[in-house]
Amino acid sequence: ERFGKRHVFTAHSYNNIGLVLEKMGDYDGALAEFKKSLAIYKRKLGNRHLCTATTYNNIGKVLDNMGYMEGALTEYTNCLSIREERLGKDHPDTILTASSIACLDDNLARRTR
């Protein structure tokens, strides 16, 4: 065991496994991997790191796919806050997250009509 279970490289691997599971439609499995990744990133890199933001985004996407729109909105909002601070409002990644939130808001509004 070279890096260990709490190394940032291990977090990257968990994140990559989550992405594969998400593409396969295994949302529960993907969510579990993303949560492991998030815990490491927060502990090792901090709550405001871009890797942490990306993982919030990935969790939001999975929750959205699972139909948990309110939970997805929370995760996307966490991501957006970090990306705005670190990348600025005009960065493509920030804009993409803001767009995801706008679509989710629209879907939530339609659901409550």
N, C-alpha and C positions, 0 to 999 in steps of 0.2 A: 504494500500500500504506500504509494509515493506521496500523494497529496492529502488524503484523508477525506472524511465525510463533510468537513466544514470548510474546505478550501474553495476559493472563488472559482477555480477551474471545475470543481465538482458541481457548483451551482450552475455554471454554463452547461454542463452535461445534463443536469436535471431539466433545465430550460429546453434544451434541444430535444430531449425525450418527450417533454410535454408537447412541443410543436408537432412531432411525429404522431403522437397519440391523438392530438386534436385533428390532424388531417385524416386519421383513420376513423374518426367519429367517436373515439373513446374519451368523452368529455370528462368523466369522473377521474379517469387515469391521468389525463392531462392536467386537470386541476390539482391533483395530489402532487404531481411533479413540479408544477409552477409554485405551489405553496412551499415546497422544500427549498426551491431555488430562492424564493423571496426571503425566507428566513435567513439564509446564508448571506445574501446580499445586504440585508439590513444590518446584520451583525458585523460583517466584515467591511462593507463599503459605506454604510450609513443610509439613513432614510431618504436622503435627497440626491442619491447617485442616479445616473442615467440607467444603469443596469436595473436598479430598483424600479425606476419608472417603466422601463420596458416590460418588466415582469408584471407590474400592475396592469399594464395594457393587455398583456396576454391573458391574465386572469379575467379581465373584463370581457374580452372577446369570447372566452369559453362560457362564462356565465350568460352572456347575451345569447349564444348558440343554444344554451340549455333552457332559455326562456326566463332566466332570473334577471329581468331588466333593471330592477332597483339595485341589486348587488353589482351588476355590470356598471351602472352609472357611478356608483361609489368608487370602483376601481379605476374607471376611466378618468374620473375627477382627480383622484390621487396622482395618476400619471400626468395629467395636464398641468397640475400645479408645479410639479418638478420640471417638466419640459419647458414651461413658460419661464421659470426661474433660471434654468441652466442653458437653454437654447435660444430663448426669446420667442415672442409671439409669431414671428414671421418664418420660423424654421419649418420645413416641410413635415417633420415628425410632429411638431406641435399642432400644426394645421390639421394633420390627419387625425390626431386625437380629438381635437375640437369638432371635427366633422363627425366622428363616431358618436360623440356626445349629442350633437344636434340630431342625428338620425334616431338615436335612442330616445331623446326627448319627444320627437315627433311620434314614434311608435307608442310611447307611454301615453301621450295625449290622445291618440286614436283609440287606445285600449279603454280609456276612461270615458269616452263619449257614449 
